Every structure is written in structure tokens, then in C-alpha cells.
Amino acid sequence: MENKEDRRIYTLSQELPARAVIKMSIPLIFGMFIMVLYNLVDTYFIGLTGNDYQLAAVNLAYPVMMVTVAISNIIGTGASSYIARCLGANEKDKAAHTLTVAFTLTFINSIIVMGIGLGFLPALVHLLGAKDNTFIFTKQYVQVILTGSFFTMGSYTTGALLRSEGSVRYSMTGMIVGTIMNIILDPLFIFTLNMQIRGAAVATILSNAAGFGVSVLYYVRRKTLLRPSVNMLLPTKEILSEIYWVGIPASLETLLTSAAYTVNNNLAVNYSELTVTAMGIAQKVLSLGNYVYQGFASGTQPIMGYNYGAGNTDRMRKVLKAGVLTVTGTETVLMLLYCIFAPQLIDIFTDSAEVINIGSHVLRRLMFILPFVGTVSMCRMSFQAMGKPQYAFGITLIRQLILYIPLLLLLNHCFGFNGMLWAQPITEAVMMAVSLSLLLQVIRRNTVKL
């Protein structure tokens, strides 16, 4: 066990920056690719029903999943940031206590989410933008997703906790198991049991439960660097403060993204419900690029947190440089592939010529976010790792509320559908410069203090 611990700590503290970033990120990117398959499975199998309104309903319901993940990120991101800093400061007992509290809070939050969501279900479905042809399908999907929110939240939180101690492969295994289960269960529930879109939601929840169970098993079998304990269930004021201080601003990123997604859907549905279908497919296809940059950002986060806790700002700058160069180069290559193969990628999920045409057009506009958004995400997660969520929240606030949503409304008003598609690429290009400059200034100031 000690050798495994030494290797994890060496990667975080001493390994060459580029190699450390790649070592921590590649398993995550692979796991994120599995998550892409996970998210695309529902779209693919529902597409086989030939009902484009069910496809639109999955897209309309997506903000509910995003909100569920956002609330789990309050605990997952907040706790994992503090755990990494505690390990860097050689405070292993405090890190284990934080881990235990994170599991307790995740359970409590999932009960609250389920109760509130189901209690206001019809109003929620209307808020999502569902209309006559999509209302019943959206309601069926959302109802199941909310009922199983514990497994979704538990899966995401546990993955973040495993990554915080450098156990990236264990985190990835849970993702893989969940995806494999979803691929198996989707056709069973959608077609064999003829549950249609409700069956897709049931398969998703059961798959999350499987992934969560596998991740928890690593703790039960004592394979991890840290382990939860029943003697540590009650939080201290310090641990709660650290979790929520970092976690709430981090979750607001996803919550505001969900709000922007809902605004986007409500604008798109005014063109046609099939436009929502096409945008949903294009965004799901684009999620491959999104998960790649998230993999790099998540892989870099514990390295930044550990070295911030250890006071090694020189290594932080080197890790940041290696991460930015790697993620930008990778995402640029993906953007070119999307440009070339857009129609073929959309065609996988629908036979509708209209949906393929609109979806290809959307994908070839939204792909321009890729060279910029990776750096934005890496900077934001670095601030979270350093325990400076006010800067991460500032990036989120500027990005979503000050730039993206106003641009979305303005460009849609001035230039119609084509205009609204350019809102996000413009936003990400501006935010890359803003977030990178801000992070380097904060690291520089911290160096002076030391």
C-alpha cells in the first residue's frame, strides 16, 4: 500500500509537469469518453424509436440532470479541493474526515432534490420549455431522473473524491461500469419492455447505481489512500466551511450553465420543436470535445491543489502551462474533425433530413468554442483546487450572466437563429484571455507572499 501511496504523491509533487498532467488526465479523458457514450446511448436508442419528439424531450430534460450534478458538485468539488490541500499539507486524518462528511452530505442533498423536484414536477416541465408534443415525454423522463437522484449524485461525488487523492483509475472504472450497464439496459427497457423514453430514464438511474456501487467498493475493500469512517460522520465547522466555500461557487457554474441551456432551448423552440431536437443532438455530439477538456481540467486540479497546499507556486505555473498547451492543441484537432464529419455524426441519431441539416449547421458553429473553453475550465478548476472559489465564481458570473446569456438574447434578436449560435464561441474566446490572466496574477501574488 505504501508503494502505491508514494507513486500517487510523487505524481502530484515531483513528476515532470507535462507527464504529470497527461498521467492524471488520460485515464480521466478515457473515462470521460465513456461518459460521452453514456450520454449518447439514450439519444441513440430513443432515435431508433423514430419519434423525434421523444428526442426533443431528452434534450429539454437535460437541465434537470445538470442541476442534479451541480448540487452533487457542491460536495464533490468542495470536499475534493480540501482533501487535496490537506494531503499536500500532510494532514491525512483531516482529509479522511472530509471524505466521510462528503458521503453524509450527498445523501441528505439527494433526498432534498428528489422531494422538491417531484413536488413541483408539472411546473418544472413547463419551465424547461416543453410544449404540446413534448410535455408528456419530458415529464416521464424527468420524474424517473429525480426519483433516482441519490445514485446520480453519489456517482458524481464519489468520482471526484477518488480523483482528489490521485486514484484516477478507480474513478474511471465506475464510469466504465455505468456506461456498459446503460448500453445493456437501454434497449431492454426502451424496446423489450416497451417503456420508451421512461425506460431510457430507468436505465440511466440503474446504470448510475452500478457505477456508484463499484466506486464505493474500492473504499470498502481498502484499495484507496483514504477511507471513510463511522466515527467521522459529524462534520466540524472548519470542514463544512471549506466544502461549501469552494463547492457552492463551483456548483453555480453548472447551475448557471443549466439556466443558459434552458434559455437556449426556449429560444430554439420558437423556430420549431425539431430545431430543439437538432440542437440537442449537436450538443450531445459536441460533448466529446467538452469531456476531453473536462478530463484535462479535472486531471490538473489535484496537482494544482496539492502544490498550492505545499507552497510550490513554481510547479503550479509549469503545470498550468503544460495543461493549457495540451488541451488547446487537442481541442483544435477535434474541432477540425467536427467540421469535416458533422453530417455523418448527426446522421447516426436520426433519419430526418431536416434534423440532420439543422444539426450539422449547429455543430459547425458551436465547434468554435473548443480551442478556448479548455483553458477557461482549467483556470476555473485551479482556483477551486487552491481554495479560492471567489475567483472561480467570478469567471462563472462573467461567462454566463454578463456575456453568454445577454449575447444569446441580443444576437438572436438581431440575427435570428444563426446569431444565437455564435454567442457561445464569442463568449469562450473572451473568457480564455480573462481567466488565464487572472489565474497567473493570483499565482504571482501568492509567490510574493511566500
N, C-alpha and C positions, 0 to 999 in steps of 0.2 A: 504493500500500500504506500509506503514511504517513497518508493521509486516513482510511482505514478504521481504522487503529490509533488515531488521535486520537478518532474517534467512539466507539469502544469504551471508551477511557479516560474520555472525557467523561461517558458514561452512568454509569460506575461512581463517578466522583468528584464531579461537579458538577450533573448534571441534577436537576430538581425531584424530591424523593423519591417522590411518588406516580407521577409519569411514569416514573421510572427503574424502579420496581417493576413497573409494567404493561408497559413496553417489554421488560424481561428475562423477565417471566413469561408474557405472552400467547403468544409462539411456543412456549414450553415446554408451556403448557396445551393448545395445539393439538396439539403432539406427543404429550402425554400422552393426549389424547382418541384419537389414533391408536393409542396403546398399549392403550387400553380395547378398541378394535375388535380389536386384535391378540389380546388375551386372550380376547375373547368369540367369536372366529372358531372356535376349537376346540370350545367349548361348543355353538355353534350347529350346526355341521356334524355333530358327534357326536350331537347331539339328533335330527338328521334320520335317523339310523340306527334310531331307535325303541327303542334299548337303554338304559334308564335306569341300568343297572349300569356301562356304559361312561362315562356322565356322572358317576356317583359316583366312578369311578376317576380321572378327571381332577382332581376336587376332592381326593381322597386324595393324589394325587401332587404337588399344588401346593407343599407344604412343601419338596420337593426343589429345585424351581425357586427358591424363596425362599432356600434355603441357598446355592445357586449364585450368586445375585445378591448375597447377604450377603458372600460371600468376595470377589467382584469389587468390592464396595463398600469393602473394606479398602483396596484400592489406589486405586480411583476417587475416593472421598471424601477419603482421606488426602492423595493427591497433588494433587487439585484445590484443597483448602484451602491447602496450602503454595504452590502456584503463584499463587493469587490474592494471598496475602500478599507473596510475592516481587515480583510486579508492582507492588503498592502501595508497596513499598519500593524500587522501581526496580532490582531485581536480575534482569534478564531472562535472563542466562546460567544462573543457578541454577534459574530456572523451567523453562528448556528441558531442563536436565539431569534435573530431577524428572520431566518428561514422558517422557523416554526410559526412565528406570528403571521407570516405571509400566507401560510396554508389556512390558518384560522380566519383571517380577514376575507380570503377568497370565498370561503363557504358562506359567510354572512352576506357578502355583497351579492352572491348569486341568488340567494333567497329573496333579497330586496328587488333585484332586477326582474325576476320572474313574477313576483306579486304585483308590482306596479305595471309592468307590460301587459299582463293578461287582464288586469283590472280596467285598462283603458284601450283595449285592443281595437275596437271599431274606429275610434278617433285617431289612433296611431296609424292605421292603414290608410285613412283619408289623408293624413298629413304626409305620408310617403309619396302621394301623388297618384294613387290607384284610382282608376275610373271604372266605368260600367263593365268593360270587358276584362279588366284585370283585378277588380276588387276581391272577388271570392278566392281567386288563386293566391293573391298576395296574403290575404287573411289566413288561409290554410297553412301557408309556408311559415309565416311569422309566428303563429300560435305554437307550432312544434318547436321552432328555434328558441322561443322564450321558455318553454317548458323544460328544455334540456340545457338551460344556460349554465348550470353548475359545471357540466362536463366541458363545455366550450371554454369557460373562464379558467377552469382548473388546468386544462391542456395548455393554454397560452401562458399562464402564470408559471407553471412548473417548468416549461421550456426556458423561460427567462432565468429562473432560479438556477437551473443546471448550467446555463451558459456563464453565470456570474462567477462560478468557481472554476471555469475552464473546461467543464465536462461537455464540450460541444457535441461530441459523437452521441452521447446519451440523449441529449436534447433532440438530435436529428432522428434517432431511432423512433421516438414517439411520433414524430411527423410521418415517417415512412409507414409505420403500422396503421396510423389513422387513414392515410391515403389508400393503402391497399384494401382496407376494410370498406372504404367508401366506394371504390371501384367494384367490389364484390356485391355490396348491399344495394347500390343504386338500381341496377336492373332488376334485382329481386323484388324490391318494394315498389318501384315505378310500374313495371310490366307484369311480372309474375303474380304479385298480389294486387295489381291494378289500382294502386294508391295514387298514381300520377304525381303531381307536384308535392302533395303531402308525404308521399313515400320518399321523395328526394330529401325532404327535411328530416324525416325519421332516420334515414341512412346517415345523414350528416351528423346528427347527435350521437348515434351509436358509434360512429367512427371516432368522434371526439372522445367518447368514453373509453374506447380501446386505447387510443394514443395516450390519454391521461393515465390510464392504468399501468401501461408499460413504463412511463416516466416515473411514477410513484414507486414502482417495483425496484428501481435502482436504489432508492433510498432504503427500502425495506431490506434489500439484500446487502446493504452496507458497501456498495460499489462507489459511493460518492465521497468527495472530500469532506462535506458537511452532512449532518443528519439531523432531522427534526426530533424533538423530544417532548413527551407529555409534560415534563417538568418546566417547559418553557412556553406554554400556551399563552400565558398572560403577558401582554406587552408592557414595556416600560415607556415612560413619556418620551424618552430620547428616541427609541426605535420608531414609535408612531410618528413622531415629528419628522424624522429622516425619511420614512417611507412616503408620507403624504407631501412633504416639502418638494420631493423630486417627482413623485408619482402623479400628483394632480396636474401640474403643468404638462407632463408627458401625455397624460390621457386626453387633455384638452386638444392636443394635436389631432388625435383620431376623432374626437367629438366634433371638432370644427370641420375636419375633412368630411365627416358624415353629413354635417349641415350643408356644406358646399355641394356634396353629392346629391342631396335632396333638392337643393335649389336647381342644380343642373338638370335633374330628372323632370322637375316641374316645368322648366323652360322647354325641354325637349318634347314633352308630351303634347305641347301646344302645336307642334309640327305634325305629329301623328304618334300613335301608340307603337307603331312599328319602328319609328325613329328611336324610341326608348329601347326597343329590342336590339336594334343595330348598335346603339351606343353601349349597351350592356355587354354585348359580345366583344366589341372592340376593346373595351376596358378590361375584360377578362383576359383577352389575348395579350394586351399590353402588360398585364400583371406579371408575366415572365420577367420583363425588364425591371418592374417595380421590386420584385422579390430578390433579384440579383443585387440591386443597390442596398436593399434592406439587409441582405446577408453580409455584405461588406461593412455596413454601419454597425450591425449587431456584433460582428466579429471583432471590430475595432474597439467597441465600447468597454469591455472588461480590461483591455490593455491600457486604455486611457485612464480608467478609474483606478486601477492598481498603481500605476506610476504617479498619478496625482496624489494618492494616499502615501506613496513613498517619497514624494517631493522631487521626482525626477522629471523636470519640465523639458530638459533637452531631449529625452527619449520621446516625450509626448509630441514634440514638434516633428521629429523624424517619422514617427508612426503616422501622424496626420498627413504628412507629405506623401508617404508611400501609399496610404489609403486613397487619397484624392486622385493620384495619378492612375492607380489601378482601376478604381471604379469608373472614372471618366472614360478611359480607353475601352473598357469592356462594354459600357453602355453605348458608346458611339458605334461599335461594331453591331450591337443588337439593333440599333436604330436603322442602320443600312439594310439589315435583313428584313425588318418590318416593312421598309419601303418597297423592297423587291417582291415580297411574298404576301402582301396584305390580302388580296382577293382569295388566294388559296387558303389562308389561315381562317378567314371569316366563313368560307365555304364549308369548313369542317363541321360547323354547328347549325347550319340552316340550308335549305334548298331554295329559299325565297330569293329571287333575283334582286328584288328591291332592297331587302335587308343586306344582301352581300354588297350591293353598290354603295349604300349609305355607310355600312360598317367599314368598308375599305377606305372610304373618304375620311371617316373619323379617325381611323388608325393612323393614316398618313399625316394627320395634323397633330394628334396627341403624342406621336413618337418623338417630337422635338423636345419634349421635357427631359428625355433620358440623359443627354450629356451634362445636364445641370443638377438634376434632382438628387443624384447620389451624394454630391458634396454637401448639399443642404441637409440631408438626412444624417450624414456622418458628423457634421458640426453640431447638429441638434442633440444627437445621442452622446456626443463627447461632453457637452455641457451637463447632461443628465448624469453621466458617469462621474463627473467632477463634483457633483453635489451642488451645481449652480443652475437650478431649474428656471430661475428668473430670466436667464438669457435664452434658454430653450423655449420658454413661453413667449418671449419677445419675438423670436423668429416665427413661431406659430401665429402669433397675433398679426404681425405684418403680412405674413404669407397668405393667410386665409381671409382675414377680415378687412385688412386695409388694401390688399392688392387683388387677390383672386376673385372673391365674390363681387366686389364692385366692378372689376373688369368684365366678369361674366355677364352682369346685367347691362353694362354700358355697351360692350361690343355686340351683344345680342340685339340691343335696341337699335344700334347704328347700322350693323352689317348683317343681321339675321343669324341663321344657323352657322354659316361659315365664320362669322365674327366670334361667336361664343366658343368655338373650338380652339381659337388662338389665345384665349385668356390664360390657360394654364402654362403653355410654353413661355409666354412673356413673363409670367409670374416667377417661374423657376429660374429663368436666366438672371433676373434681377436679384433673386434671393441667394443665388450662388455667391455673387460678389459680396452681398451684405453679410451673410452668415460666416463666410471664411474670414473676412476682415475682422469681424467681431471676435471670433474664437482666437485668432492669433494675438489680438490685443489683450485679451484676458490672460492667455498663457504668458505673454510678456510681462504683464503687471504682476502675476504670481511669481515669476522668476525674480523680479526686483525685490519683492517682499522676503523671499528666501535669502 
